[in-house]
Amino acid sequence: MDLSRRRFFGSRLPRVAPFRPPWSLPERDFVDVCSRCDDCLTRCPTGLLKRGNDGFPVADFAAAACTFCAECAAACAAGAIAPAVVQPPWPFTVRIDDTCLAHQRVECRVCGEACDSSAIRFVPVVGGVSLPHIDDAACTACGACLLPCPVGAIARVPLDGRSTAFSVEPS
């Protein structure tokens, strides 16, 4: 397919702001303030932060999870990333959809094993396989559960409850 044609048709789709580093300013402010210096990328110890197609840093949860070390914020001289004690690093949590192996009666707990905050618990089902349950209060939105899911059943969803889901695909 002709790429210019793909871009033409793709540009009509609603665009979702990419996931920026944790504690980033709101998207409009972020792109105004960020200098695209890559200092946050080089300081990220897990390799979560990558250069996006637009040159701005993005959080690529297909590559790693976030440890909330705040090295990216410390490296950001422009002030586009600033950790806030009262604000979560990202305004999202995760949801597990019906394609989850447990919903297909296959025992799988890899997401719960990857979750350091124990936000994914497995609820026993009489005569069946235990089903995963997300504790939104415990979920840190680190992304550790996204990559190991063998069927990609976990998606990031906004904390405000909107139905827009975000995939694991790198930006």
ROROGU-122084 format. One line per field, with one value per residue (C-alpha): x, y, z; residue in one letter. Coordinates in pm, 1 decimal. Example, Ala and Ser with C-alpha at 12.3 -4.5 7.8 and 13.67 -1.06 7.14 Angstrom:
X: c(1230.0  1367.0)
Y: c(-450.0  -106.0)
Z: c(780.0  714.0)
aa: c(A  S)
This chain:
X: c(0.0  121.1  238.7  121.3  -225.2  -211.0  -112.5  -397.6  -658.5  -495.1  -495.1  -873.7  -880.4  -907.0  -558.6  -470.4  -178.3  118.6  231.3  496.0  742.0  591.1  483.0  493.3  304.3  -27.7  35.2  -16.0  220.0  464.9  525.9  569.5  823.4  1015.9  1339.8  1377.2  1726.4  1700.8  1844.0  1549.1  1602.1  1967.6  1895.0  1609.8  1761.4  1500.9  1494.7  1124.5  1167.8  1225.6  1230.4  886.8  815.8  771.9  1110.3  955.7  1011.8  747.9  700.9  725.8  566.7  644.1  1010.8  1009.7  824.3  871.1  1042.8  943.8  1305.7  1243.3  1575.7  1390.5  1255.8  1596.7  1745.7  1476.2  1622.1  1332.1  1074.5  853.3  875.7  821.0  724.4  433.0  362.7  -15.1  -41.7  -3.3  275.7  20.9  -354.8  -431.5  -476.6  -505.0  -792.8  -790.0  -1030.7  -1209.8  -924.2  -731.4  -636.7  -807.7  -1137.1  -1075.1  -1031.9  -654.9  -446.1  -216.7  -96.8  196.5  50.2  7.7  361.4  498.5  306.9  536.5  255.9  25.8  -248.0  -351.5  -515.4  -678.6  -1031.5  -1121.9  -1412.2  -1601.5  -1533.4  -1311.5  -988.4  -923.7  -989.9  -767.1  -895.9  -727.0  -711.5  -704.6  -595.8  -287.9  -204.0  95.2  58.3  419.5  333.8  511.8  204.0  166.1  464.0  450.7  81.4  95.7  -227.8  -210.4  -526.6  -412.4  -474.8  -411.0  -728.4  -769.2  -835.0  -1136.9  -1319.3  -1338.3  -1357.4  -1047.4  -798.5  -431.6  -246.2  96.5  231.6  537.4  484.3)
Y: c(0.0  349.4  506.1  853.5  710.2  534.1  860.8  1041.6  797.0  754.8  1127.8  1128.8  895.0  1047.1  1085.6  990.2  1167.1  934.1  829.2  1072.5  1016.1  990.9  1319.4  1500.2  1822.3  1796.0  1721.8  2074.2  2219.8  1932.2  1984.9  2358.9  2313.4  1996.2  2073.8  1718.6  1703.8  1329.5  1378.1  1190.1  900.7  858.1  872.0  617.0  303.1  59.9  182.4  264.4  606.6  617.3  890.1  903.7  966.3  1335.9  1353.9  1388.8  1120.9  851.0  574.8  247.3  -18.2  -282.9  -235.0  -201.6  -96.1  215.1  201.6  561.8  646.9  1006.8  1013.1  1147.1  1437.7  1509.9  1520.1  1749.7  2100.9  2236.7  2144.7  1930.7  1646.3  1730.8  1469.5  1573.2  1406.6  1440.7  1348.8  994.6  954.5  874.6  925.3  560.2  216.2  -120.7  -345.9  -710.9  -802.1  -1126.5  -1253.2  -1324.4  -1690.9  -1722.0  -1621.5  -1905.9  -2148.1  -2166.0  -2116.6  -1815.3  -1577.9  -1413.7  -1061.8  -1105.5  -1240.1  -935.9  -689.1  -569.1  -372.2  -678.3  -484.0  -792.3  -1054.7  -1377.1  -1441.1  -1810.5  -1934.5  -2247.0  -2519.7  -2296.3  -2105.3  -1807.6  -1477.8  -1169.9  -860.8  -517.7  -313.6  39.0  185.2  -39.2  -11.2  218.6  217.3  97.5  -120.2  -433.7  -647.7  -541.7  -704.2  -1055.3  -1115.5  -1390.4  -1281.2  -902.7  -895.8  -605.2  -247.8  87.7  287.5  643.9  686.0  902.8  597.8  699.9  403.8  489.5  205.4  221.0  -74.3  -206.7  -119.8  104.8  464.3)
Z: c(0.0  -78.8  249.4  152.7  97.5  436.1  604.9  431.0  554.5  894.0  955.7  970.5  1267.5  1614.7  1756.0  2109.1  2273.5  2315.0  2659.3  2768.3  3055.2  3404.2  3561.0  3225.9  3178.5  2992.4  2622.3  2489.7  2750.8  2716.6  2344.1  2405.5  2686.0  2590.0  2407.0  2265.4  2414.7  2494.4  2844.8  2996.6  2754.1  2844.1  3219.0  3214.4  3373.6  3235.6  2875.7  2900.1  2743.0  2368.7  2105.2  1944.0  1576.1  1651.2  1828.9  2173.6  2439.3  2481.1  2735.4  2542.7  2763.1  2502.1  2596.7  2975.9  3288.6  3499.5  3838.3  3924.7  3998.3  3877.0  3689.3  3383.8  3587.0  3736.8  3387.3  3244.0  3255.3  3050.0  3316.2  3091.6  3346.5  3711.3  3972.9  4187.4  4520.0  4489.5  4122.7  3984.0  3728.6  3456.7  3452.5  3376.1  3521.6  3348.9  3253.3  3154.6  2875.8  2791.6  2572.9  2896.4  2917.0  3255.9  3090.4  2844.6  3139.5  3099.7  3412.5  3369.2  3637.4  3463.7  3499.5  3874.3  3909.0  3723.0  3942.4  4222.9  4389.5  4406.0  4228.2  4029.7  4244.0  4134.6  4255.9  4287.0  4078.5  4186.7  3932.6  3718.8  3688.8  3918.1  3739.7  3760.5  3936.9  3924.8  4243.7  4096.4  4430.7  4437.5  4066.3  4014.7  3633.2  3603.0  3302.1  3427.2  3356.8  2993.1  2825.4  2975.9  2893.3  2627.8  2458.0  2497.8  2708.0  2925.2  2816.9  2978.5  3039.6  3167.9  3539.0  3463.9  3326.1  2960.9  2726.2  2521.7  2558.9  2480.2  2332.1  2415.4  2070.2  2077.5  1975.0)
aa: c(M  D  L  S  R  R  R  F  F  G  S  R  L  P  R  V  A  P  F  R  P  P  W  S  L  P  E  R  D  F  V  D  V  C  S  R  C  D  D  C  L  T  R  C  P  T  G  L  L  K  R  G  N  D  G  F  P  V  A  D  F  A  A  A  A  C  T  F  C  A  E  C  A  A  A  C  A  A  G  A  I  A  P  A  V  V  Q  P  P  W  P  F  T  V  R  I  D  D  T  C  L  A  H  Q  R  V  E  C  R  V  C  G  E  A  C  D  S  S  A  I  R  F  V  P  V  V  G  G  V  S  L  P  H  I  D  D  A  A  C  T  A  C  G  A  C  L  L  P  C  P  V  G  A  I  A  R  V  P  L  D  G  R  S  T  A  F  S  V  E  P  S)
